[in-house]
Amino acid sequence: MRGRQRVKTAVVELEAHEEAAPAQRPATAPPAPPVDVDPLYGVALLKTAFELKRRPDGSVDEVLSAVLARLRIDEGEFRAFLAQQGGLLAALGQKH
């Protein structure tokens, strides 16, 4: 007959460590108010990128305006969205 084995347990003492306070970020300008994001904004970005690849001689402003007109997206609102996103204009090849 087999004897039952007893499960070995160990007692572990946990020490509480104080977490360091997160470093404060340097003061910057307050973030811009959020712009309503139209679901077509992503589509407009993709179409603009495809058009720029297809027509490398076209300017970013020209191609972007044409794409926004075809999609019936307000250009001012879209450019406000791009400005809020930071690097998207640079990614499209336009310098601020």
C-alpha positions as CSV (number, residue, x, y, z in Angstrom):
1,M,0.0,0.0,0.0
2,R,1.3,3.4,-0.9
3,G,1.6,6.1,1.6
4,R,0.2,9.5,0.8
5,Q,2.7,12.2,0.0
6,R,2.2,15.4,1.7
7,V,2.3,18.5,-0.5
8,K,5.2,20.7,0.5
9,T,4.3,24.3,1.1
10,A,6.6,27.3,1.7
11,V,5.8,30.5,3.4
12,V,7.1,33.5,1.5
13,E,7.3,36.9,3.1
14,L,6.6,39.8,0.7
15,E,8.2,43.1,1.2
16,A,6.3,46.2,0.2
17,H,8.3,48.6,-1.9
18,E,7.4,52.2,-2.4
19,E,7.0,53.0,-6.0
20,A,8.9,56.0,-7.3
21,A,6.7,58.9,-8.3
22,P,6.5,59.2,-12.0
23,A,8.7,61.9,-13.5
24,Q,6.9,65.0,-14.2
25,R,6.8,66.0,-17.8
26,P,8.1,69.4,-18.8
27,A,5.5,72.1,-19.2
28,T,4.3,72.3,-22.8
29,A,1.6,74.1,-24.6
30,P,-1.8,72.7,-23.9
31,P,-3.0,70.1,-26.5
32,A,-5.1,71.3,-29.3
33,P,-8.8,70.8,-29.0
34,P,-9.8,67.5,-30.6
35,V,-11.1,67.6,-34.1
36,D,-14.0,65.4,-35.1
37,V,-12.5,62.5,-37.0
38,D,-14.5,61.5,-40.1
39,P,-14.1,57.8,-40.8
40,L,-13.2,58.8,-44.4
41,Y,-10.0,60.6,-43.2
42,G,-8.0,57.3,-43.3
43,V,-9.4,56.5,-46.7
44,A,-8.3,60.0,-47.9
45,L,-4.8,59.4,-46.6
46,L,-4.5,56.1,-48.4
47,K,-5.9,57.5,-51.6
48,T,-3.5,60.4,-51.4
49,A,-0.5,58.1,-50.8
50,F,-1.6,55.9,-53.8
51,E,-2.0,58.9,-56.1
52,L,1.4,60.3,-55.0
53,K,3.0,56.9,-55.8
54,R,1.2,56.7,-59.1
55,R,2.0,60.4,-60.1
56,P,5.3,61.3,-58.4
57,D,5.4,64.5,-60.3
58,G,2.2,65.9,-58.7
59,S,2.5,68.1,-55.6
60,V,1.1,66.9,-52.3
61,D,-1.3,69.9,-52.0
62,E,-2.6,69.3,-55.5
63,V,-3.2,65.6,-55.1
64,L,-4.6,66.0,-51.6
65,S,-7.1,68.7,-52.7
66,A,-8.3,66.5,-55.6
67,V,-8.7,63.4,-53.4
68,L,-10.7,65.5,-50.8
69,A,-12.9,66.9,-53.5
70,R,-13.7,63.4,-54.8
71,L,-14.5,62.2,-51.3
72,R,-16.5,65.4,-50.5
73,I,-14.4,66.0,-47.4
74,D,-14.0,69.6,-46.1
75,E,-10.4,70.5,-46.8
76,G,-10.1,72.9,-43.8
77,E,-11.3,70.3,-41.3
78,F,-9.1,67.6,-42.9
79,R,-6.0,69.9,-42.7
80,A,-6.9,70.6,-39.0
81,F,-7.0,66.9,-38.4
82,L,-3.6,66.5,-40.1
83,A,-2.1,69.3,-38.0
84,Q,-3.3,67.6,-34.9
85,Q,-1.7,64.3,-36.0
86,G,1.7,65.9,-36.2
87,G,3.9,63.9,-38.6
88,L,1.3,62.9,-41.2
89,L,2.0,65.8,-43.5
90,A,5.7,65.1,-43.4
91,A,5.0,61.4,-44.1
92,L,3.1,62.5,-47.2
93,G,6.1,64.4,-48.3
94,Q,5.0,67.9,-47.5
95,K,7.0,70.3,-45.3
96,H,5.1,72.4,-42.8
